[in-house]
Amino acid sequence: MRAYLAILSTALLLYSCGSDQTAKDPVLSELTTQKDSLTKEYDKIKTTLDSIQKEIVKLDSTKKLNRVAAVSAHRETFKHFIEVYGNVEAKENIQVYAETSGEILSILVNEGDDVIKGQLLLKIDAEVVRNNIKEVQSQLSLAEEIYKRQKRLWDKNIGSEVSYLEAKNRKENLESRLNTLNSQLDMANLKSPINGTIDKIFPKEGEMASPGMPLMRIINLGDMYIEADVSERYIGTVDKGTQVIAQFDALNLEIDTTIARTGQYINPNNRTFMARVNIQNPKDQLKPNLLARLMIKDFQQDSAVVIESNLVQQTAEGKDYVYTLKPHKDNTYKVKRKYITSGLSYGGKTHIKEGLKGDELVISKGARSVKEDQVVTLQQ
């Protein structure tokens, strides 16, 4: 290119000396011809260079555009849950106590044994009671015989009414006393009040028992529930039948269930009401007092516009908005600010009540560095 320009310069210089000399000087004539040819070639090269330069400028300006990432707003079923904690309880979690005094003669079960209602669990020495029963039975036998004789005489209007009534009263008193002693004897034989599992045996054989002394704890793990305190602000949305997901982090277990009932009383100390959830106990994994997280559904909307919560921005006045992309030209987009009305948020997603239709491209990366009507490109 430099050689061409040098020759062209020489030719122009010679041309300036006068065209009249061209015809007289063959060298000058040749140079003039070369100059004209080079001028035409130069014009072609310059046109090509100008076109290349324009393309370079165009590509360079595209590179300088902000690159952003975007996701599509979409419609889905949106659910919102409130989170509360409660303890697992067994409906039949019973501690049985001694009802009479005496030495513990034998314990007939072990911890962990399954028992049925009415099964004999423990025996307390009741020899004194048995002796009393024998004595009363003997006295009752005599009293019944005397009463029969007095009654036969009284039926024939023989003897006094007082003697008859005394015989009758003595017999009835002895019968009542015998019933009491039999009840005391029955108290010495501890029986299971429920079907369940022996969780704990407190005394040992040979120890003395006394009324009110704890003997065993029996639990039925087949019928469990969870109770939790729920804020009064949800009293209009949390009720019997409300969907609940019960999560047990210690067991990595999740159970779908519903609210069985809610309390009718607001606790003035923490402004909450009680919610009870009945649960099944697969493989007896759940234990009383196990901590449970209850995810209680308080809102659901089908075909709701949903976006990621971190895409929502706010103006200084507190208005929510997102940046969306509108196709522009040459694979570029214009930034548009969309003011929205946000609903509830859960699980990193936000329900959009107004402002989006559900088919927009929403800027997900780079939204903090763009402005309205700015031209941007999408990251690949």
Residue pairs with C-beta under 8 A, 6 or more apart in sequence:
1 45
4 38
4 41
4 42
7 31
7 34
7 35
7 38
8 35
8 38
8 39
8 42
10 31
11 31
11 32
11 34
11 35
11 38
12 35
14 28
14 31
14 32
15 22
15 32
15 35
17 28
21 28
22 28
22 29
22 32
23 29
62 330
62 332
62 377
65 332
65 375
65 376
65 377
66 366
66 369
66 370
66 374
66 376
66 377
67 366
67 376
67 377
67 378
67 379
68 325
68 363
68 364
68 365
68 366
68 367
68 370
68 376
68 377
68 378
68 379
69 363
69 364
69 365
69 366
69 378
69 379
70 325
70 361
70 362
70 363
70 364
70 378
71 307
71 308
71 311
71 361
71 362
71 364
72 359
72 360
72 361
72 362
73 305
73 306
73 307
73 352
73 356
73 357
73 358
73 359
73 360
73 361
73 362
74 305
74 306
74 358
74 359
75 303
75 304
75 305
75 306
75 358
76 303
76 304
76 306
77 300
77 301
77 302
77 303
77 304
78 299
78 300
78 301
78 304
78 306
78 343
78 344
78 346
78 349
78 351
79 297
79 299
79 300
79 346
80 297
80 298
80 299
80 300
80 344
80 345
80 346
80 351
81 245
81 295
81 296
81 297
81 298
81 346
82 230
82 231
82 234
82 238
82 295
82 296
82 298
83 293
83 294
83 295
83 296
84 228
84 229
84 230
84 275
84 293
84 294
84 296
85 228
85 291
85 292
85 293
85 294
86 226
86 227
86 228
86 229
86 275
86 277
86 291
86 292
86 294
87 226
87 227
87 288
87 289
87 290
87 291
87 292
88 224
88 225
88 226
88 279
88 286
88 287
88 288
88 289
88 290
88 291
88 292
89 224
89 225
89 226
89 227
89 288
89 289
90 219
90 220
90 221
90 223
90 224
90 288
91 220
91 223
91 224
91 225
92 194
92 195
92 196
92 218
92 219
92 220
92 223
93 217
93 219
93 220
93 288
94 193
94 194
94 196
94 217
94 218
94 219
95 214
95 216
95 217
95 218
96 121
96 190
96 192
96 193
96 214
96 215
96 216
96 217
96 218
97 211
97 212
97 213
97 214
97 215
98 124
98 190
98 209
98 210
98 211
98 212
98 213
98 215
99 187
99 211
100 124
100 126
100 129
100 184
100 187
100 188
100 209
100 211
101 124
101 208
101 209
101 210
101 211
102 124
102 125
102 126
102 128
102 188
102 208
102 209
103 124
103 125
103 206
103 207
103 208
103 209
104 122
104 123
104 124
104 125
104 203
104 204
104 205
104 206
104 207
104 208
104 209
105 123
105 124
105 125
105 205
106 122
106 123
106 205
107 121
107 122
107 201
107 203
107 204
107 205
108 120
108 121
108 122
108 123
109 115
109 119
109 121
109 122
109 198
109 201
109 216
110 198
110 201
111 198
111 199
111 200
111 201
112 197
112 198
113 197
113 198
114 195
114 196
114 197
114 198
115 121
115 192
115 195
115 196
115 197
115 198
115 218
116 192
116 195
117 192
117 193
117 194
117 195
118 191
118 192
119 191
119 192
120 189
120 190
120 191
121 190
121 191
121 192
121 198
121 215
121 216
122 189
122 190
122 215
122 216
123 188
123 189
123 190
124 187
124 188
124 189
124 190
124 209
125 188
126 184
126 185
126 188
129 181
129 184
129 185
129 188
130 185
132 181
133 178
133 181
133 182
133 185
136 174
136 177
136 178
136 181
137 178
139 174
140 171
140 174
140 175
140 178
143 167
143 170
143 171
143 174
144 171
146 167
146 170
146 171
147 167
147 168
147 170
147 171
149 167
150 159
150 163
150 164
150 167
150 168
151 164
151 167
151 168
153 159
153 164
154 161
154 164
190 215
190 216
192 218
193 218
194 218
194 220
195 220
196 218
196 219
196 220
196 221
197 218
197 219
197 220
197 221
198 216
198 217
198 218
199 216
199 217
199 218
199 219
200 216
200 217
201 215
201 216
202 213
202 214
202 215
202 216
202 217
203 209
203 213
203 215
209 215
219 288
221 281
221 284
221 286
221 287
222 281
222 284
223 281
224 278
224 279
224 280
224 281
224 286
224 288
225 260
225 276
225 277
225 278
225 279
226 246
226 276
226 277
226 279
226 292
226 294
227 274
227 275
227 276
227 277
228 274
228 275
228 277
228 292
228 294
229 267
229 270
229 272
229 273
229 274
229 275
230 238
230 262
230 272
230 273
230 274
230 275
230 296
231 271
231 272
232 266
232 271
232 272
232 273
234 296
234 298
235 266
235 273
237 298
237 299
238 259
238 262
238 275
238 296
238 298
239 259
239 262
240 258
240 259
240 260
240 261
240 262
241 258
241 259
242 258
242 259
242 296
242 297
242 298
243 256
243 258
243 296
243 297
244 256
244 257
244 258
244 259
244 277
244 294
244 295
244 296
244 297
245 254
245 255
245 256
245 257
245 294
245 295
245 297
246 254
246 255
246 256
246 257
246 277
246 279
246 292
246 293
246 294
246 295
247 253
247 254
247 292
247 293
247 294
247 295
248 254
248 255
248 285
248 286
248 290
248 291
248 292
248 293
249 291
249 293
250 290
250 291
251 285
251 286
251 290
253 282
253 285
255 279
255 280
257 277
257 278
257 279
258 277
259 275
259 276
259 277
259 296
260 276
260 277
260 278
261 275
261 276
262 273
262 274
262 275
262 276
263 273
263 274
263 275
264 273
265 273
265 274
266 272
266 273
267 273
275 294
275 296
277 294
279 286
299 344
301 351
304 343
304 351
304 352
305 351
305 352
305 356
305 357
305 358
306 349
306 350
306 351
306 352
307 322
307 349
307 350
307 352
307 356
307 362
308 348
308 349
308 350
308 364
309 345
309 348
309 349
309 350
310 348
311 322
311 362
311 363
311 364
311 367
312 320
312 321
312 322
312 340
312 342
312 350
313 320
313 321
313 322
313 323
313 367
313 368
314 320
314 321
315 321
319 339
320 339
320 340
320 341
320 342
320 355
321 337
321 338
321 339
321 340
321 355
322 337
322 338
322 340
322 355
322 356
322 362
322 363
322 367
323 335
323 336
323 337
323 338
323 362
323 363
323 367
323 370
324 335
324 336
324 337
324 338
324 356
324 360
324 361
324 362
324 363
325 333
325 334
325 335
325 336
325 360
325 361
325 362
325 363
325 376
325 378
326 333
326 334
326 335
326 336
327 333
327 334
328 334
328 375
331 377
331 378
332 375
332 376
332 377
333 361
333 375
333 376
333 377
333 378
334 373
334 374
334 375
334 376
335 363
335 370
335 371
335 372
335 373
335 374
335 375
335 376
336 372
336 373
337 372
338 355
338 356
338 360
339 355
340 352
340 353
340 354
340 355
340 356
341 352
341 353
341 354
341 355
342 350
342 351
342 352
342 353
343 350
343 351
343 352
343 353
344 350
344 351
345 351
356 362
363 370
365 379
366 376
370 376
